[in-house]
Amino acid sequence: MRLKVILRLISALIFATFAAIFSSLIPPIPKADPQIVRIVFTLMIAWAGFLVFPDIARYVRVISLTTFNFLLHRVSAEIFNQLLKLPRLTNFPFGNPSPQVGSISLTRPLILDTSAIIDGRILDVSKTGFVAGLVLIPRFVLTELQQVADSSDDLKRARGRRGF
């Protein structure tokens, strides 16, 4: 509780400082002492700073947490991408390890159909390195993709071109 009051007073002091600096720009009011007008203006702005502090603190907290989470996500994604690019150890001291769960060898190629290509997620999966090996796309799948890309329906055409 004390910390909130202290922070509100600091906010009020900052607002009052800016108000005192900019109060000289207030045009003169007839039949009013300019010094009193400046003091009243400064006190009003200081009171506004005291009242507005919780909103300011919430915005600062949300912006700083969002920025921190964004930067943490970007840095961790970049580190993970760099780790994936490191060369893999091939000569193990105790024999070859068991094959990876998601790996595909040259003897068992992955054959894609039209829906898998149009869906578009296969590209993201292959970028992660989960799909390793030979990927085959039969000619009839390419023909079907071309027909979808040449469709008169705008939605089908866009999906077909994206897949193609």
C-alpha positions as YAML, in Angstrom:
chain: A
units: angstrom
residues:
- id: 1
  name: MET
  ca: [0.00, 0.00, 0.00]
- id: 2
  name: ARG
  ca: [2.81, 2.40, 0.89]
- id: 3
  name: LEU
  ca: [4.59, 1.66, -2.37]
- id: 4
  name: LYS
  ca: [1.50, 2.55, -4.39]
- id: 5
  name: VAL
  ca: [1.16, 5.88, -2.61]
- id: 6
  name: ILE
  ca: [4.85, 6.64, -3.11]
- id: 7
  name: LEU
  ca: [4.62, 5.76, -6.80]
- id: 8
  name: ARG
  ca: [1.47, 7.90, -7.17]
- id: 9
  name: LEU
  ca: [3.32, 10.82, -5.50]
- id: 10
  name: ILE
  ca: [6.26, 10.36, -7.88]
- id: 11
  name: SER
  ca: [3.83, 10.36, -10.82]
- id: 12
  name: ALA
  ca: [2.20, 13.51, -9.44]
- id: 13
  name: LEU
  ca: [5.62, 15.16, -9.07]
- id: 14
  name: ILE
  ca: [6.54, 14.32, -12.67]
- id: 15
  name: PHE
  ca: [3.22, 15.66, -13.95]
- id: 16
  name: ALA
  ca: [3.61, 18.80, -11.79]
- id: 17
  name: THR
  ca: [7.11, 19.40, -13.16]
- id: 18
  name: PHE
  ca: [5.87, 19.26, -16.74]
- id: 19
  name: ALA
  ca: [2.91, 21.45, -15.84]
- id: 20
  name: ALA
  ca: [5.20, 24.05, -14.19]
- id: 21
  name: ILE
  ca: [7.39, 24.12, -17.28]
- id: 22
  name: PHE
  ca: [4.52, 24.46, -19.74]
- id: 23
  name: SER
  ca: [2.32, 26.74, -17.60]
- id: 24
  name: SER
  ca: [4.23, 29.73, -18.91]
- id: 25
  name: LEU
  ca: [2.49, 29.11, -22.25]
- id: 26
  name: ILE
  ca: [-0.95, 29.80, -20.76]
- id: 27
  name: PRO
  ca: [-2.27, 33.08, -22.15]
- id: 28
  name: PRO
  ca: [-3.05, 35.77, -19.56]
- id: 29
  name: ILE
  ca: [-6.58, 35.70, -18.16]
- id: 30
  name: PRO
  ca: [-8.12, 39.13, -17.52]
- id: 31
  name: LYS
  ca: [-8.63, 40.04, -13.84]
- id: 32
  name: ALA
  ca: [-6.55, 37.03, -12.67]
- id: 33
  name: ASP
  ca: [-3.09, 36.94, -11.20]
- id: 34
  name: PRO
  ca: [-0.86, 34.98, -13.66]
- id: 35
  name: GLN
  ca: [1.14, 33.46, -10.80]
- id: 36
  name: ILE
  ca: [-2.00, 32.04, -9.15]
- id: 37
  name: VAL
  ca: [-3.21, 30.67, -12.50]
- id: 38
  name: ARG
  ca: [0.13, 28.87, -12.97]
- id: 39
  name: ILE
  ca: [0.00, 27.41, -9.44]
- id: 40
  name: VAL
  ca: [-3.60, 26.22, -9.84]
- id: 41
  name: PHE
  ca: [-2.79, 24.71, -13.25]
- id: 42
  name: THR
  ca: [0.26, 22.90, -11.83]
- id: 43
  name: LEU
  ca: [-1.72, 21.56, -8.86]
- id: 44
  name: MET
  ca: [-4.53, 20.32, -11.13]
- id: 45
  name: ILE
  ca: [-2.10, 18.50, -13.40]
- id: 46
  name: ALA
  ca: [-0.30, 17.03, -10.37]
- id: 47
  name: TRP
  ca: [-3.65, 15.75, -9.03]
- id: 48
  name: ALA
  ca: [-4.37, 14.24, -12.45]
- id: 49
  name: GLY
  ca: [-0.97, 12.50, -12.32]
- id: 50
  name: PHE
  ca: [-1.82, 11.15, -8.87]
- id: 51
  name: LEU
  ca: [-5.16, 9.77, -10.10]
- id: 52
  name: VAL
  ca: [-3.93, 8.45, -13.46]
- id: 53
  name: PHE
  ca: [-0.98, 6.46, -12.10]
- id: 54
  name: PRO
  ca: [-2.74, 3.03, -11.94]
- id: 55
  name: ASP
  ca: [-3.67, 3.27, -15.62]
- id: 56
  name: ILE
  ca: [-0.15, 4.30, -16.56]
- id: 57
  name: ALA
  ca: [1.32, 1.45, -14.49]
- id: 58
  name: ARG
  ca: [-1.03, -1.07, -16.13]
- id: 59
  name: TYR
  ca: [-0.10, 0.10, -19.65]
- id: 60
  name: VAL
  ca: [3.60, 0.04, -18.84]
- id: 61
  name: ARG
  ca: [3.26, -3.46, -17.37]
- id: 62
  name: VAL
  ca: [1.31, -4.80, -20.36]
- id: 63
  name: ILE
  ca: [3.65, -3.24, -22.91]
- id: 64
  name: SER
  ca: [6.79, -4.40, -21.12]
- id: 65
  name: LEU
  ca: [5.50, -7.97, -20.63]
- id: 66
  name: THR
  ca: [4.32, -8.19, -24.24]
- id: 67
  name: THR
  ca: [7.67, -6.92, -25.50]
- id: 68
  name: PHE
  ca: [9.57, -9.30, -23.21]
- id: 69
  name: ASN
  ca: [7.49, -12.30, -24.33]
- id: 70
  name: PHE
  ca: [7.89, -11.36, -27.99]
- id: 71
  name: LEU
  ca: [11.66, -11.00, -27.67]
- id: 72
  name: LEU
  ca: [11.96, -14.22, -25.67]
- id: 73
  name: HIS
  ca: [9.97, -16.11, -28.30]
- id: 74
  name: ARG
  ca: [12.06, -14.69, -31.16]
- id: 75
  name: VAL
  ca: [15.38, -15.41, -29.44]
- id: 76
  name: SER
  ca: [14.40, -18.96, -28.48]
- id: 77
  name: ALA
  ca: [13.11, -19.65, -32.01]
- id: 78
  name: GLU
  ca: [16.36, -18.36, -33.49]
- id: 79
  name: ILE
  ca: [18.45, -20.46, -31.10]
- id: 80
  name: PHE
  ca: [16.37, -23.53, -31.96]
- id: 81
  name: ASN
  ca: [16.80, -22.85, -35.69]
- id: 82
  name: GLN
  ca: [20.56, -22.50, -35.26]
- id: 83
  name: LEU
  ca: [20.69, -25.75, -33.29]
- id: 84
  name: LEU
  ca: [18.87, -27.53, -36.09]
- id: 85
  name: LYS
  ca: [21.51, -26.33, -38.56]
- id: 86
  name: LEU
  ca: [24.39, -27.82, -36.55]
- id: 87
  name: PRO
  ca: [25.96, -30.89, -38.15]
- id: 88
  name: ARG
  ca: [24.76, -34.18, -36.68]
- id: 89
  name: LEU
  ca: [27.23, -36.57, -35.09]
- id: 90
  name: THR
  ca: [27.47, -39.66, -37.32]
- id: 91
  name: ASN
  ca: [30.12, -41.86, -35.73]
- id: 92
  name: PHE
  ca: [28.86, -42.79, -32.30]
- id: 93
  name: PRO
  ca: [31.24, -44.58, -29.92]
- id: 94
  name: PHE
  ca: [28.75, -47.34, -29.01]
- id: 95
  name: GLY
  ca: [27.23, -48.08, -32.41]
- id: 96
  name: ASN
  ca: [24.45, -46.37, -34.30]
- id: 97
  name: PRO
  ca: [21.61, -44.95, -32.26]
- id: 98
  name: SER
  ca: [18.02, -45.96, -32.88]
- id: 99
  name: PRO
  ca: [16.40, -44.13, -35.79]
- id: 100
  name: GLN
  ca: [14.50, -40.97, -35.04]
- id: 101
  name: VAL
  ca: [10.75, -41.21, -34.66]
- id: 102
  name: GLY
  ca: [9.87, -38.88, -37.51]
- id: 103
  name: SER
  ca: [12.67, -39.60, -39.92]
- id: 104
  name: ILE
  ca: [12.03, -41.07, -43.34]
- id: 105
  name: SER
  ca: [14.73, -42.92, -45.21]
- id: 106
  name: LEU
  ca: [15.41, -43.08, -48.92]
- id: 107
  name: THR
  ca: [13.95, -46.57, -49.07]
- id: 108
  name: ARG
  ca: [10.60, -45.36, -47.71]
- id: 109
  name: PRO
  ca: [9.75, -42.08, -49.50]
- id: 110
  name: LEU
  ca: [6.94, -39.80, -48.40]
- id: 111
  name: ILE
  ca: [4.27, -39.52, -51.11]
- id: 112
  name: LEU
  ca: [2.10, -36.41, -50.92]
- id: 113
  name: ASP
  ca: [-1.45, -36.09, -52.17]
- id: 114
  name: THR
  ca: [-3.33, -32.98, -53.30]
- id: 115
  name: SER
  ca: [-4.99, -32.23, -49.98]
- id: 116
  name: ALA
  ca: [-1.69, -32.43, -48.07]
- id: 117
  name: ILE
  ca: [-0.09, -29.96, -50.47]
- id: 118
  name: ILE
  ca: [-3.04, -27.54, -50.57]
- id: 119
  name: ASP
  ca: [-3.32, -27.64, -46.78]
- id: 120
  name: GLY
  ca: [0.16, -26.12, -46.62]
- id: 121
  name: ARG
  ca: [1.19, -27.54, -43.27]
- id: 122
  name: ILE
  ca: [3.59, -30.02, -44.89]
- id: 123
  name: LEU
  ca: [5.92, -27.10, -45.70]
- id: 124
  name: ASP
  ca: [6.01, -26.03, -42.05]
- id: 125
  name: VAL
  ca: [6.57, -29.61, -40.89]
- id: 126
  name: SER
  ca: [9.42, -30.07, -43.37]
- id: 127
  name: LYS
  ca: [11.06, -26.82, -42.26]
- id: 128
  name: THR
  ca: [11.26, -28.15, -38.70]
- id: 129
  name: GLY
  ca: [13.39, -31.07, -39.89]
- id: 130
  name: PHE
  ca: [10.84, -33.69, -38.83]
- id: 131
  name: VAL
  ca: [10.53, -34.90, -42.42]
- id: 132
  name: ALA
  ca: [13.93, -36.09, -43.58]
- id: 133
  name: GLY
  ca: [14.36, -38.06, -46.76]
- id: 134
  name: LEU
  ca: [12.77, -38.31, -50.15]
- id: 135
  name: VAL
  ca: [9.42, -36.60, -50.82]
- id: 136
  name: LEU
  ca: [7.57, -37.68, -53.96]
- id: 137
  name: ILE
  ca: [4.74, -35.86, -55.69]
- id: 138
  name: PRO
  ca: [3.11, -37.94, -58.43]
- id: 139
  name: ARG
  ca: [2.36, -36.36, -61.80]
- id: 140
  name: PHE
  ca: [-1.42, -36.86, -61.38]
- id: 141
  name: VAL
  ca: [-1.25, -34.84, -58.14]
- id: 142
  name: LEU
  ca: [0.47, -32.00, -60.00]
- id: 143
  name: THR
  ca: [-2.19, -32.21, -62.71]
- id: 144
  name: GLU
  ca: [-4.95, -32.01, -60.12]
- id: 145
  name: LEU
  ca: [-3.22, -29.05, -58.45]
- id: 146
  name: GLN
  ca: [-3.04, -27.28, -61.79]
- id: 147
  name: GLN
  ca: [-6.76, -27.88, -62.36]
- id: 148
  name: VAL
  ca: [-7.56, -26.46, -58.92]
- id: 149
  name: ALA
  ca: [-5.29, -23.47, -59.58]
- id: 150
  name: ASP
  ca: [-7.10, -22.82, -62.89]
- id: 151
  name: SER
  ca: [-10.57, -23.12, -61.28]
- id: 152
  name: SER
  ca: [-13.20, -20.42, -61.84]
- id: 153
  name: ASP
  ca: [-13.91, -20.27, -58.09]
- id: 154
  name: ASP
  ca: [-11.67, -17.61, -56.49]
- id: 155
  name: LEU
  ca: [-11.23, -19.51, -53.23]
- id: 156
  name: LYS
  ca: [-10.29, -22.77, -54.95]
- id: 157
  name: ARG
  ca: [-7.98, -20.93, -57.33]
- id: 158
  name: ALA
  ca: [-6.15, -19.20, -54.47]
- id: 159
  name: ARG
  ca: [-5.73, -22.47, -52.54]
- id: 160
  name: GLY
  ca: [-4.55, -24.28, -55.65]
- id: 161
  name: ARG
  ca: [-1.99, -21.61, -56.48]
- id: 162
  name: ARG
  ca: [-0.73, -21.62, -52.92]
- id: 163
  name: GLY
  ca: [-0.29, -25.37, -53.05]
- id: 164
  name: PHE
  ca: [1.18, -25.31, -56.52]
...
